[in-house]
Amino acid sequence: MTATLPVPVRFALPNDGWVPVRPEAVGVSNAAFMAARRGLPGSYDPTLTISGGWREDGATLEQIADESVAKLRLEGATEVELVKRRVTESEHAPAVTQAIGAMVAVEGRVYDLRQAQVVQGLVDVHDPDKRVVVIYTMTCTFAQWEQMVPEFQAFMASVEVAPEQTDEL
């Protein structure tokens, strides 16, 4: 079953090579949205995912970003490495941007993968103790990284939290 986000998010895919896919069709259970990049050489299709939910545990965004690194290890990835991390401070929408490297086995084949990830906190302006965390992730091979990073940046430039009709967030 596809997850849902507690806030509506609008975005545009970077180009026509990106095709929406049902997350559960490829074994992903925690994504609210997923797209695959078709038409590239090689046997690995890069993916974009959007996931997230309410966080009321007091964890910092850096701790939540660390959870993504730990999750890769728990899912069987090896040589997991945090390649780069940048923290962006903001009163209502702080974020952590990070690049992760890992070796991952998919259907018997081992891939040298990279993830570009933005972990964004959205603080309720009416109740600062309430926070939604949305995680945007692009996964590709090391060989695809240079081509895919600009596409992920274009995707992120299009992302916006859509205003809701209610006063909740």
C-alpha positions in Angstrom: 0.0 0.0 0.0 1.3 3.4 -0.9 1.9 5.8 2.0 0.4 9.2 2.1 1.8 12.5 3.3 0.1 14.6 6.0 0.6 17.7 3.8 0.0 18.2 0.1 3.1 18.6 -2.0 3.2 19.8 -5.6 6.2 19.2 -7.9 7.2 18.7 -11.6 9.2 15.8 -12.8 12.5 17.0 -14.4 11.8 15.8 -17.9 9.9 13.2 -19.9 12.3 10.4 -19.0 10.8 10.3 -15.6 7.7 8.0 -15.3 5.6 7.6 -12.2 5.5 4.1 -10.8 3.4 2.5 -8.1 5.9 2.2 -5.1 4.3 -1.1 -4.0 4.9 -2.6 -7.5 8.6 -2.5 -6.9 8.5 -3.4 -3.2 8.6 0.0 -1.7 6.1 0.4 1.1 6.9 3.8 2.7 6.8 6.2 -0.3 3.9 8.5 -1.1 5.3 9.0 -4.6 7.8 7.3 -6.8 9.1 7.8 -10.3 11.7 5.9 -12.4 14.1 7.4 -15.0 13.8 5.5 -18.2 16.0 5.6 -21.3 19.4 5.5 -19.7 22.1 3.0 -20.7 22.8 0.2 -18.2 20.5 -2.0 -16.2 19.6 0.3 -13.3 16.8 2.9 -13.6 17.3 5.9 -11.2 14.3 6.6 -8.9 12.8 9.6 -7.2 10.8 9.0 -4.0 8.8 11.2 -1.7 8.1 10.0 1.8 7.5 11.4 5.3 5.1 11.9 8.1 4.5 13.5 11.5 7.4 13.5 13.9 6.7 14.2 17.5 9.7 12.6 19.0 12.0 15.6 19.3 14.6 14.2 16.9 16.6 16.8 15.1 16.6 16.8 11.3 20.2 15.6 11.3 19.2 12.6 13.5 16.4 11.9 11.1 18.9 12.1 8.2 21.1 9.7 10.1 18.1 7.3 10.2 18.2 7.1 6.4 21.8 6.0 6.5 21.1 3.4 9.2 18.0 2.2 7.2 20.2 1.4 4.2 22.4 -0.8 6.4 19.4 -2.5 7.9 18.1 -3.3 4.4 21.3 -5.1 3.6 23.4 -2.4 1.9 27.2 -2.6 2.5 29.9 0.0 2.4 27.3 2.7 3.4 28.9 6.1 3.5 27.7 9.6 4.2 29.5 11.4 1.4 28.3 14.9 2.1 25.8 16.8 4.3 24.6 20.4 4.5 22.2 21.8 7.0 19.9 24.7 6.1 18.4 26.6 9.0 14.9 28.1 8.7 12.3 28.9 11.2 9.4 27.1 9.4 11.2 24.8 6.8 14.7 23.7 7.9 16.3 21.0 5.8 19.3 18.6 5.7 20.7 17.8 2.2 22.9 14.8 2.0 24.6 12.4 -0.4 25.0 8.8 0.5 27.0 6.0 -1.1 26.3 2.3 -0.8 26.7 -1.1 -2.4 23.3 -2.7 -2.9 22.3 -6.1 -4.2 19.2 -6.0 -6.5 18.0 -9.3 -8.0 21.4 -10.9 -7.6 23.4 -8.0 -9.0 25.5 -5.6 -6.9 25.2 -1.9 -7.7 27.4 1.0 -6.5 24.5 3.4 -5.7 24.3 7.0 -4.7 21.4 8.8 -3.1 20.8 12.5 -3.1 18.4 13.3 -0.3 16.6 16.3 1.2 15.1 15.9 4.6 12.8 18.8 5.2 11.0 19.8 8.4 7.7 21.7 8.0 6.8 23.4 11.3 3.1 24.2 12.0 3.0 28.0 12.2 0.1 27.8 14.6 1.7 25.1 16.9 5.6 25.0 16.6 5.6 21.7 18.5 3.9 20.0 15.6 6.2 19.1 12.7 6.0 17.1 9.5 9.1 15.7 8.0 9.2 15.1 4.2 12.1 13.2 2.6 12.9 13.6 -1.1 15.3 11.0 -2.4 17.0 10.3 -5.8 18.8 7.0 -6.1 21.1 6.2 -9.0 24.3 4.4 -9.8 27.7 6.0 -9.2 28.1 6.2 -13.0 24.8 8.0 -13.4 25.4 10.5 -10.6 26.8 13.4 -12.6 23.8 13.3 -15.0 21.1 12.7 -12.3 22.1 15.4 -9.8 21.0 18.3 -12.0 17.8 16.5 -12.6 17.2 16.1 -8.9 18.0 19.8 -8.4 15.4 20.7 -11.1 12.9 18.4 -9.3 13.6 20.0 -5.9 13.3 23.5 -7.4 9.8 22.7 -8.4 8.7 21.3 -5.0 6.2 23.3 -3.0 3.9 22.6 -0.1 0.4 23.3 -1.4 -1.8 25.3 0.8 -4.5 23.3 2.4 -8.1 24.3 2.7 -8.1 23.7 6.5 -6.1 25.5 9.3 -4.2 22.4 10.3 -0.8 23.0 8.6 
